[in-house]
Amino acid sequence: MEKTIQVEGMTCEHCKSAVEGALNKLNGVNQATVDLEQGNVTVTFDENNIEIEQMNEAIEDQGYDVINK
Amino acid sequence: MEKTIQVEGMTCEHCKSAVEGALNKLNGVNQATVDLEQGNVTVTFDENNIEIEQMNEAIEDQGYDVINK
C-alpha cells in the first residue's frame, strides 16, 4: 500500500534523512521517500504489519508535524 | 578572540548541530554557537592555534556558504 503524508517543517537534507530514516526502520515500511519541495513523504508499506498512526508518530518524534492525519 | 561568521543555508536544528559540531571539534576553537534567525555562527577561538580560513572550510565542508570571508 502507498500513502503520501504531508509534513510541516522539513527544510533541508538533514530533515529528509531524519524522516526517511525514522520511517524506514519501522517494521512494515518498505520504502519512505521525502520530497522537500512538496513537503511530503511517500511511504510504501504492508498494511498488515503497520498502521498509519505509527508512521505519523515516528515523523512527529523527529520534531515535525503531520498535516493530513 | 571572537568572530561572527555569516553563513547561508542553515535552516534547522540539524544544520545548527552540524555547523557547531564541525567547528567545536577543530583544535583552537573554544566555542561555536549558531544563531539560526540571524544566519550566523559566533566562534571564540585561540588565534595562535587556528586561522579563520580553517573555520570557513569546516563550515563549507558541511554544505553551507560563508558570506563574509
Backbone of each chain as nested JSON, in Angstrom:
{
  "chains": [
    {"id": "A", "residues": [
      {"number": 1, "name": "MET", "atoms": {"N": [0.849, -1.192, 0.0], "CA": [0.0, 0.0, 0.0], "C": [0.88, 1.236, 0.0]}},
      {"number": 2, "name": "GLU", "atoms": {"N": [0.39, 2.311, -0.58], "CA": [1.193, 3.539, -0.624], "C": [0.385, 4.714, -0.098]}},
      {"number": 3, "name": "LYS", "atoms": {"N": [1.057, 5.556, 0.69], "CA": [0.387, 6.755, 1.186], "C": [1.374, 7.914, 1.168]}},
      {"number": 4, "name": "THR", "atoms": {"N": [0.866, 9.086, 0.788], "CA": [1.692, 10.292, 0.848], "C": [1.241, 11.128, 2.035]}},
      {"number": 5, "name": "ILE", "atoms": {"N": [2.173, 11.347, 2.936], "CA": [1.88, 12.075, 4.173], "C": [2.436, 13.485, 4.064]}},
      {"number": 6, "name": "GLN", "atoms": {"N": [1.578, 14.47, 4.302], "CA": [2.012, 15.872, 4.289], "C": [2.685, 16.199, 5.609]}},
      {"number": 7, "name": "VAL", "atoms": {"N": [3.886, 16.741, 5.529], "CA": [4.67, 17.013, 6.738], "C": [5.125, 18.467, 6.734]}},
      {"number": 8, "name": "GLU", "atoms": {"N": [4.964, 19.11, 7.888], "CA": [5.37, 20.507, 8.005], "C": [6.725, 20.6, 8.705]}},
      {"number": 9, "name": "GLY", "atoms": {"N": [7.598, 21.437, 8.197], "CA": [8.835, 21.737, 8.901], "C": [10.095, 21.098, 8.356]}},
      {"number": 10, "name": "MET", "atoms": {"N": [9.969, 20.285, 7.308], "CA": [11.178, 19.69, 6.723], "C": [11.82, 20.722, 5.8]}},
      {"number": 11, "name": "THR", "atoms": {"N": [13.061, 21.116, 6.131], "CA": [13.664, 22.227, 5.391], "C": [14.906, 21.847, 4.601]}},
      {"number": 12, "name": "CYS", "atoms": {"N": [15.573, 20.778, 4.992], "CA": [16.884, 20.532, 4.37], "C": [17.16, 19.034, 4.259]}},
      {"number": 13, "name": "GLU", "atoms": {"N": [18.32, 18.712, 3.724], "CA": [18.693, 17.312, 3.53], "C": [18.773, 16.543, 4.853]}},
      {"number": 14, "name": "HIS", "atoms": {"N": [19.151, 17.25, 5.921], "CA": [19.179, 16.585, 7.229], "C": [17.768, 16.159, 7.629]}},
      {"number": 15, "name": "CYS", "atoms": {"N": [16.813, 17.033, 7.365], "CA": [15.414, 16.733, 7.707], "C": [14.928, 15.542, 6.886]}},
      {"number": 16, "name": "LYS", "atoms": {"N": [15.248, 15.575, 5.619], "CA": [14.883, 14.466, 4.725], "C": [15.419, 13.142, 5.28]}},
      {"number": 17, "name": "SER", "atoms": {"N": [16.694, 13.134, 5.651], "CA": [17.302, 11.909, 6.18], "C": [16.657, 11.488, 7.497]}},
      {"number": 18, "name": "ALA", "atoms": {"N": [16.347, 12.457, 8.334], "CA": [15.773, 12.126, 9.64], "C": [14.416, 11.445, 9.475]}},
      {"number": 19, "name": "VAL", "atoms": {"N": [13.576, 11.994, 8.605], "CA": [12.224, 11.45, 8.423], "C": [12.282, 10.109, 7.687]}},
      {"number": 20, "name": "GLU", "atoms": {"N": [13.059, 10.057, 6.616], "CA": [13.173, 8.789, 5.89], "C": [13.746, 7.696, 6.795]}},
      {"number": 21, "name": "GLY", "atoms": {"N": [14.77, 8.044, 7.562], "CA": [15.397, 7.059, 8.439], "C": [14.443, 6.531, 9.487]}},
      {"number": 22, "name": "ALA", "atoms": {"N": [13.674, 7.435, 10.081], "CA": [12.733, 7.031, 11.136], "C": [11.665, 6.094, 10.574]}},
      {"number": 23, "name": "LEU", "atoms": {"N": [11.214, 6.374, 9.353], "CA": [10.17, 5.531, 8.759], "C": [10.742, 4.208, 8.26]}},
      {"number": 24, "name": "ASN", "atoms": {"N": [11.887, 4.276, 7.609], "CA": [12.45, 3.054, 7.017], "C": [12.81, 2.008, 8.064]}},
      {"number": 25, "name": "LYS", "atoms": {"N": [13.058, 2.444, 9.287], "CA": [13.418, 1.443, 10.284], "C": [12.19, 0.81, 10.955]}},
      {"number": 26, "name": "LEU", "atoms": {"N": [11.013, 1.286, 10.61], "CA": [9.795, 0.683, 11.175], "C": [9.489, -0.64, 10.474]}},
      {"number": 27, "name": "ASN", "atoms": {"N": [9.104, -1.598, 11.271], "CA": [8.667, -2.878, 10.741], "C": [7.394, -2.671, 9.925]}},
      {"number": 28, "name": "GLY", "atoms": {"N": [7.4, -3.14, 8.683], "CA": [6.212, -2.992, 7.849], "C": [6.37, -1.903, 6.804]}},
      {"number": 29, "name": "VAL", "atoms": {"N": [7.369, -1.028, 6.992], "CA": [7.625, 0.009, 5.983], "C": [8.626, -0.548, 4.974]}},
      {"number": 30, "name": "ASN", "atoms": {"N": [8.248, -0.472, 3.698], "CA": [9.164, -0.929, 2.654], "C": [10.074, 0.2, 2.171]}},
      {"number": 31, "name": "GLN", "atoms": {"N": [9.485, 1.385, 1.955], "CA": [10.271, 2.484, 1.405], "C": [9.612, 3.806, 1.755]}},
      {"number": 32, "name": "ALA", "atoms": {"N": [10.419, 4.725, 2.249], "CA": [9.931, 6.08, 2.53], "C": [10.8, 7.064, 1.774]}},
      {"number": 33, "name": "THR", "atoms": {"N": [10.164, 7.956, 1.044], "CA": [10.902, 8.944, 0.248], "C": [10.324, 10.332, 0.462]}},
      {"number": 34, "name": "VAL", "atoms": {"N": [11.167, 11.228, 0.976], "CA": [10.739, 12.601, 1.234], "C": [10.912, 13.446, -0.021]}},
      {"number": 35, "name": "ASP", "atoms": {"N": [9.906, 14.285, -0.287], "CA": [10.008, 15.329, -1.312], "C": [10.004, 16.661, -0.576]}},
      {"number": 36, "name": "LEU", "atoms": {"N": [11.192, 17.276, -0.484], "CA": [11.299, 18.51, 0.301], "C": [10.475, 19.644, -0.3]}},
      {"number": 37, "name": "GLU", "atoms": {"N": [10.493, 19.751, -1.626], "CA": [9.763, 20.846, -2.271], "C": [8.267, 20.738, -2.022]}},
      {"number": 38, "name": "GLN", "atoms": {"N": [7.766, 19.517, -2.088], "CA": [6.333, 19.312, -1.885], "C": [5.981, 19.247, -0.398]}},
      {"number": 39, "name": "GLY", "atoms": {"N": [6.971, 19.056, 0.435], "CA": [6.709, 18.945, 1.864], "C": [5.942, 17.688, 2.218]}},
      {"number": 40, "name": "ASN", "atoms": {"N": [6.341, 16.568, 1.627], "CA": [5.644, 15.328, 1.95], "C": [6.605, 14.144, 1.935]}},
      {"number": 41, "name": "VAL", "atoms": {"N": [6.089, 13.022, 2.424], "CA": [6.851, 11.777, 2.357], "C": [5.918, 10.689, 1.845]}},
      {"number": 42, "name": "THR", "atoms": {"N": [6.37, 9.997, 0.835], "CA": [5.593, 8.907, 0.256], "C": [6.116, 7.59, 0.808]}},
      {"number": 43, "name": "VAL", "atoms": {"N": [5.206, 6.822, 1.395], "CA": [5.594, 5.586, 2.066], "C": [4.889, 4.41, 1.425]}},
      {"number": 44, "name": "THR", "atoms": {"N": [5.668, 3.392, 1.085], "CA": [5.052, 2.118, 0.7], "C": [5.218, 1.179, 1.89]}},
      {"number": 45, "name": "PHE", "atoms": {"N": [4.133, 0.51, 2.238], "CA": [4.149, -0.286, 3.468], "C": [3.178, -1.459, 3.353]}},
      {"number": 46, "name": "ASP", "atoms": {"N": [3.351, -2.379, 4.283], "CA": [2.473, -3.543, 4.372], "C": [1.418, -3.249, 5.439]}},
      {"number": 47, "name": "GLU", "atoms": {"N": [0.197, -3.032, 4.993], "CA": [-0.847, -2.594, 5.93], "C": [-1.217, -3.669, 6.953]}},
      {"number": 48, "name": "ASN", "atoms": {"N": [-0.7, -4.881, 6.758], "CA": [-0.925, -5.92, 7.773], "C": [0.064, -5.812, 8.925]}},
      {"number": 49, "name": "ASN", "atoms": {"N": [1.147, -5.087, 8.697], "CA": [2.206, -5.014, 9.707], "C": [2.344, -3.669, 10.4]}},
      {"number": 50, "name": "ILE", "atoms": {"N": [1.743, -2.625, 9.834], "CA": [1.916, -1.304, 10.433], "C": [0.698, -0.443, 10.152]}},
      {"number": 51, "name": "GLU", "atoms": {"N": [0.387, 0.438, 11.092], "CA": [-0.726, 1.368, 10.903], "C": [-0.18, 2.77, 10.637]}},
      {"number": 52, "name": "ILE", "atoms": {"N": [-1.017, 3.53, 9.941], "CA": [-0.632, 4.909, 9.592], "C": [-0.246, 5.692, 10.848]}},
      {"number": 53, "name": "GLU", "atoms": {"N": [-0.996, 5.455, 11.914], "CA": [-0.755, 6.193, 13.151], "C": [0.689, 6.02, 13.643]}},
      {"number": 54, "name": "GLN", "atoms": {"N": [1.224, 4.817, 13.482], "CA": [2.613, 4.571, 13.911], "C": [3.597, 5.372, 13.058]}},
      {"number": 55, "name": "MET", "atoms": {"N": [3.272, 5.506, 11.793], "CA": [4.15, 6.284, 10.905], "C": [4.064, 7.762, 11.26]}},
      {"number": 56, "name": "ASN", "atoms": {"N": [2.857, 8.229, 11.525], "CA": [2.707, 9.633, 11.94], "C": [3.51, 9.912, 13.204]}},
      {"number": 57, "name": "GLU", "atoms": {"N": [3.45, 8.981, 14.146], "CA": [4.179, 9.167, 15.403], "C": [5.681, 9.215, 15.174]}},
      {"number": 58, "name": "ALA", "atoms": {"N": [6.163, 8.336, 14.288], "CA": [7.614, 8.31, 14.011], "C": [8.066, 9.65, 13.427]}},
      {"number": 59, "name": "ILE", "atoms": {"N": [7.222, 10.228, 12.585], "CA": [7.556, 11.533, 11.985], "C": [7.547, 12.616, 13.064]}},
      {"number": 60, "name": "GLU", "atoms": {"N": [6.52, 12.593, 13.895], "CA": [6.406, 13.636, 14.924], "C": [7.497, 13.502, 15.985]}},
      {"number": 61, "name": "ASP", "atoms": {"N": [7.946, 12.272, 16.226], "CA": [9.059, 12.08, 17.167], "C": [10.338, 12.757, 16.67]}},
      {"number": 62, "name": "GLN", "atoms": {"N": [10.421, 12.965, 15.378], "CA": [11.59, 13.656, 14.814], "C": [11.437, 15.176, 14.88]}},
      {"number": 63, "name": "GLY", "atoms": {"N": [10.284, 15.63, 15.354], "CA": [10.087, 17.074, 15.537], "C": [9.312, 17.757, 14.424]}},
      {"number": 64, "name": "TYR", "atoms": {"N": [8.591, 16.98, 13.613], "CA": [7.817, 17.568, 12.514], "C": [6.322, 17.325, 12.737]}},
      {"number": 65, "name": "ASP", "atoms": {"N": [5.515, 18.143, 12.077], "CA": [4.074, 17.998, 12.22], "C": [3.465, 17.315, 11.003]}},
      {"number": 66, "name": "VAL", "atoms": {"N": [2.619, 16.334, 11.269], "CA": [1.871, 15.684, 10.194], "C": [0.579, 16.456, 10.002]}},
      {"number": 67, "name": "ILE", "atoms": {"N": [0.302, 16.849, 8.748], "CA": [-0.848, 17.712, 8.482], "C": [-2.093, 16.887, 8.172]}},
      {"number": 68, "name": "ASN", "atoms": {"N": [-1.969, 15.91, 7.252], "CA": [-3.156, 15.154, 6.827], "C": [-3.302, 13.843, 7.598]}},
      {"number": 69, "name": "LYS", "atoms": {"N": [-3.534, 13.968, 8.89], "CA": [-3.719, 12.745, 9.7], "C": [-5.048, 12.085, 9.391]}}
    ]},
    {"id": "B", "residues": [
      {"number": 1, "name": "MET", "atoms": {"N": [39.853, 35.17, 21.116], "CA": [39.335, 36.061, 20.074], "C": [37.941, 35.575, 19.676]}},
      {"number": 2, "name": "GLU", "atoms": {"N": [37.095, 36.486, 19.235], "CA": [35.746, 36.103, 18.831], "C": [35.439, 36.647, 17.445]}},
      {"number": 3, "name": "LYS", "atoms": {"N": [34.773, 35.818, 16.651], "CA": [34.358, 36.286, 15.331], "C": [32.978, 35.733, 15.02]}},
      {"number": 4, "name": "THR", "atoms": {"N": [32.146, 36.571, 14.397], "CA": [30.834, 36.109, 13.949], "C": [30.876, 35.925, 12.441]}},
      {"number": 5, "name": "ILE", "atoms": {"N": [30.625, 34.697, 12.025], "CA": [30.701, 34.341, 10.602], "C": [29.283, 34.237, 10.046]}},
      {"number": 6, "name": "GLN", "atoms": {"N": [29.024, 34.947, 8.959], "CA": [27.718, 34.877, 8.297], "C": [27.678, 33.63, 7.426]}},
      {"number": 7, "name": "VAL", "atoms": {"N": [26.632, 32.829, 7.615], "CA": [26.539, 31.555, 6.894], "C": [25.186, 31.464, 6.195]}},
      {"number": 8, "name": "GLU", "atoms": {"N": [25.229, 31.045, 4.94], "CA": [23.996, 30.906, 4.17], "C": [23.548, 29.457, 4.149]}},
      {"number": 9, "name": "GLY", "atoms": {"N": [22.265, 29.2, 4.343], "CA": [21.721, 27.863, 4.132], "C": [21.4, 27.062, 5.382]}},
      {"number": 10, "name": "MET", "atoms": {"N": [21.672, 27.637, 6.553], "CA": [21.326, 26.909, 7.785], "C": [19.848, 27.137, 8.071]}},
      {"number": 11, "name": "THR", "atoms": {"N": [19.081, 26.027, 8.055], "CA": [17.634, 26.196, 8.153], "C": [17.012, 25.6, 9.414]}},
      {"number": 12, "name": "CYS", "atoms": {"N": [17.68, 24.632, 10.019], "CA": [17.002, 23.912, 11.096], "C": [17.982, 23.488, 12.184]}},
      {"number": 13, "name": "GLU", "atoms": {"N": [17.472, 22.839, 13.202], "CA": [18.309, 22.407, 14.324], "C": [19.395, 21.421, 13.885]}},
      {"number": 14, "name": "HIS", "atoms": {"N": [19.099, 20.628, 12.845], "CA": [20.134, 19.719, 12.349], "C": [21.302, 20.519, 11.78]}},
      {"number": 15, "name": "CYS", "atoms": {"N": [20.977, 21.581, 11.068], "CA": [22.018, 22.431, 10.476], "C": [22.847, 23.073, 11.582]}},
      {"number": 16, "name": "LYS", "atoms": {"N": [22.139, 23.579, 12.583], "CA": [22.819, 24.18, 13.738], "C": [23.82, 23.188, 14.337]}},
      {"number": 17, "name": "SER", "atoms": {"N": [23.384, 21.974, 14.567], "CA": [24.251, 20.953, 15.161], "C": [25.42, 20.61, 14.245]}},
      {"number": 18, "name": "ALA", "atoms": {"N": [25.153, 20.546, 12.95], "CA": [26.206, 20.168, 12.001], "C": [27.321, 21.212, 12.005]}},
      {"number": 19, "name": "VAL", "atoms": {"N": [26.945, 22.481, 11.97], "CA": [27.948, 23.554, 11.91], "C": [28.666, 23.694, 13.25]}},
      {"number": 20, "name": "GLU", "atoms": {"N": [27.908, 23.689, 14.33], "CA": [28.552, 23.797, 15.653], "C": [29.491, 22.61, 15.887]}},
      {"number": 21, "name": "GLY", "atoms": {"N": [29.038, 21.421, 15.525], "CA": [29.859, 20.232, 15.743], "C": [31.15, 20.277, 14.953]}},
      {"number": 22, "name": "ALA", "atoms": {"N": [31.052, 20.711, 13.695], "CA": [32.241, 20.763, 12.84], "C": [33.252, 21.765, 13.386]}},
      {"number": 23, "name": "LEU", "atoms": {"N": [32.769, 22.879, 13.9], "CA": [33.688, 23.899, 14.428], "C": [34.246, 23.491, 15.785]}},
      {"number": 24, "name": "ASN", "atoms": {"N": [33.38, 22.985, 16.64], "CA": [33.83, 22.662, 18.0], "C": [34.892, 21.565, 18.037]}},
      {"number": 25, "name": "LYS", "atoms": {"N": [34.921, 20.753, 17.009], "CA": [35.938, 19.696, 17.039], "C": [37.29, 20.163, 16.495]}},
      {"number": 26, "name": "LEU", "atoms": {"N": [37.347, 21.386, 15.986], "CA": [38.626, 21.914, 15.491], "C": [39.519, 22.31, 16.658]}},
      {"number": 27, "name": "ASN", "atoms": {"N": [40.784, 21.971, 16.533], "CA": [41.763, 22.398, 17.516], "C": [41.869, 23.922, 17.476]}},
      {"number": 28, "name": "GLY", "atoms": {"N": [41.742, 24.557, 18.628], "CA": [41.851, 26.013, 18.674], "C": [40.503, 26.696, 18.824]}},
      {"number": 29, "name": "VAL", "atoms": {"N": [39.422, 25.968, 18.539], "CA": [38.08, 26.535, 18.738], "C": [37.629, 26.228, 20.156]}},
      {"number": 30, "name": "ASN", "atoms": {"N": [37.241, 27.274, 20.872], "CA": [36.734, 27.072, 22.232], "C": [35.228, 26.851, 22.243]}},
      {"number": 31, "name": "GLN", "atoms": {"N": [34.51, 27.654, 21.463], "CA": [33.05, 27.557, 21.483], "C": [32.479, 28.104, 20.187]}},
      {"number": 32, "name": "ALA", "atoms": {"N": [31.563, 27.363, 19.599], "CA": [30.859, 27.836, 18.401], "C": [29.368, 27.767, 18.674]}},
      {"number": 33, "name": "THR", "atoms": {"N": [28.686, 28.874, 18.413], "CA": [27.241, 28.928, 18.67], "C": [26.523, 29.519, 17.468]}},
      {"number": 34, "name": "VAL", "atoms": {"N": [25.625, 28.718, 16.887], "CA": [24.858, 29.163, 15.717], "C": [23.613, 29.909, 16.157]}},
      {"number": 35, "name": "ASP", "atoms": {"N": [23.332, 31.01, 15.477], "CA": [22.061, 31.721, 15.619], "C": [21.317, 31.544, 14.291]}},
      {"number": 36, "name": "LEU", "atoms": {"N": [20.317, 30.673, 14.309], "CA": [19.607, 30.351, 13.057], "C": [18.875, 31.56, 12.489]}},
      {"number": 37, "name": "GLU", "atoms": {"N": [18.246, 32.348, 13.372], "CA": [17.489, 33.515, 12.899], "C": [18.392, 34.528, 12.21]}},
      {"number": 38, "name": "GLN", "atoms": {"N": [19.563, 34.736, 12.808], "CA": [20.498, 35.708, 12.231], "C": [21.305, 35.096, 11.087]}},
      {"number": 39, "name": "GLY", "atoms": {"N": [21.307, 33.781, 11.001], "CA": [22.1, 33.133, 9.96], "C": [23.588, 33.307, 10.16]}},
      {"number": 40, "name": "ASN", "atoms": {"N": [24.035, 33.138, 11.399], "CA": [25.467, 33.26, 11.645], "C": [25.925, 32.296, 12.733]}},
      {"number": 41, "name": "VAL", "atoms": {"N": [27.244, 32.207, 12.862], "CA": [27.82, 31.406, 13.94], "C": [28.905, 32.247, 14.597]}},
      {"number": 42, "name": "THR", "atoms": {"N": [28.82, 32.357, 15.907], "CA": [29.815, 33.108, 16.666], "C": [30.811, 32.124, 17.268]}},
      {"number": 43, "name": "VAL", "atoms": {"N": [32.075, 32.369, 16.977], "CA": [33.121, 31.436, 17.38], "C": [34.123, 32.156, 18.274]}},
      {"number": 44, "name": "THR", "atoms": {"N": [34.406, 31.547, 19.418], "CA": [35.534, 32.014, 20.214], "C": [36.664, 31.015, 20.004]}},
      {"number": 45, "name": "PHE", "atoms": {"N": [37.862, 31.541, 19.757], "CA": [38.976, 30.667, 19.369], "C": [40.306, 31.289, 19.778]}},
      {"number": 46, "name": "ASP", "atoms": {"N": [41.324, 30.455, 19.742], "CA": [42.69, 30.884, 20.044], "C": [43.4, 31.145, 18.718]}},
      {"number": 47, "name": "GLU", "atoms": {"N": [43.613, 32.412, 18.439], "CA": [44.149, 32.773, 17.109], "C": [45.58, 32.263, 16.903]}},
      {"number": 48, "name": "ASN", "atoms": {"N": [46.22, 31.756, 17.956], "CA": [47.545, 31.157, 17.782], "C": [47.456, 29.715, 17.278]}},
      {"number": 49, "name": "ASN", "atoms": {"N": [46.253, 29.128, 17.411], "CA": [46.101, 27.711, 17.068], "C": [45.266, 27.454, 15.821]}},
      {"number": 50, "name": "ILE", "atoms": {"N": [44.516, 28.448, 15.368], "CA": [43.646, 28.204, 14.222], "C": [43.444, 29.489, 13.442]}},
      {"number": 51, "name": "GLU", "atoms": {"N": [43.265, 29.339, 12.138], "CA": [43.006, 30.504, 11.293], "C": [41.553, 30.497, 10.844]}},
      {"number": 52, "name": "ILE", "atoms": {"N": [41.078, 31.7, 10.557], "CA": [39.688, 31.857, 10.123], "C": [39.396, 30.967, 8.906]}},
      {"number": 53, "name": "GLU", "atoms": {"N": [40.359, 30.895, 8.029], "CA": [40.179, 30.126, 6.798], "C": [39.821, 28.659, 7.099]}},
      {"number": 54, "name": "GLN", "atoms": {"N": [40.43, 28.103, 8.153], "CA": [40.132, 26.71, 8.517], "C": [38.685, 26.568, 9.0]}},
      {"number": 55, "name": "MET", "atoms": {"N": [38.224, 27.59, 9.701], "CA": [36.836, 27.548, 10.191], "C": [35.87, 27.674, 9.022]}},
      {"number": 56, "name": "ASN", "atoms": {"N": [36.194, 28.563, 8.089], "CA": [35.339, 28.714, 6.908], "C": [35.246, 27.384, 6.146]}},
      {"number": 57, "name": "GLU", "atoms": {"N": [36.381, 26.719, 6.021], "CA": [36.396, 25.444, 5.3], "C": [35.547, 24.388, 6.006]}},
      {"number": 58, "name": "ALA", "atoms": {"N": [35.636, 24.36, 7.329], "CA": [34.853, 23.381, 8.095], "C": [33.356, 23.602, 7.872]}},
      {"number": 59, "name": "ILE", "atoms": {"N": [32.966, 24.868, 7.801], "CA": [31.551, 25.196, 7.571], "C": [31.145, 24.772, 6.16]}},
      {"number": 60, "name": "GLU", "atoms": {"N": [31.993, 25.094, 5.195], "CA": [31.659, 24.78, 3.801], "C": [31.662, 23.273, 3.552]}},
      {"number": 61, "name": "ASP", "atoms": {"N": [32.511, 22.565, 4.279], "CA": [32.512, 21.102, 4.166], "C": [31.169, 20.504, 4.598]}},
      {"number": 62, "name": "GLN", "atoms": {"N": [30.439, 21.214, 5.417], "CA": [29.115, 20.75, 5.841], "C": [28.023, 21.11, 4.833]}},
      {"number": 63, "name": "GLY", "atoms": {"N": [28.408, 21.84, 3.781], "CA": [27.448, 22.153, 2.725], "C": [26.841, 23.542, 2.801]}},
      {"number": 64, "name": "TYR", "atoms": {"N": [27.465, 24.434, 3.563], "CA": [26.938, 25.801, 3.681], "C": [27.922, 26.799, 3.099]}},
      {"number": 65, "name": "ASP", "atoms": {"N": [27.416, 27.983, 2.775], "CA": [28.278, 29.022, 2.207], "C": [28.609, 30.081, 3.249]}},
      {"number": 66, "name": "VAL", "atoms": {"N": [29.893, 30.413, 3.333], "CA": [30.323, 31.51, 4.196], "C": [30.262, 32.795, 3.388]}},
      {"number": 67, "name": "ILE", "atoms": {"N": [29.573, 33.798, 3.933], "CA": [29.349, 35.026, 3.171], "C": [30.464, 36.05, 3.414]}},
      {"number": 68, "name": "ASN", "atoms": {"N": [30.792, 36.297, 4.671], "CA": [31.783, 37.346, 4.981], "C": [33.181, 36.773, 5.177]}},
      {"number": 69, "name": "LYS", "atoms": {"N": [33.725, 36.221, 4.113], "CA": [35.087, 35.675, 4.194], "C": [36.104, 36.801, 4.321]}}
    ]}
  ]
}
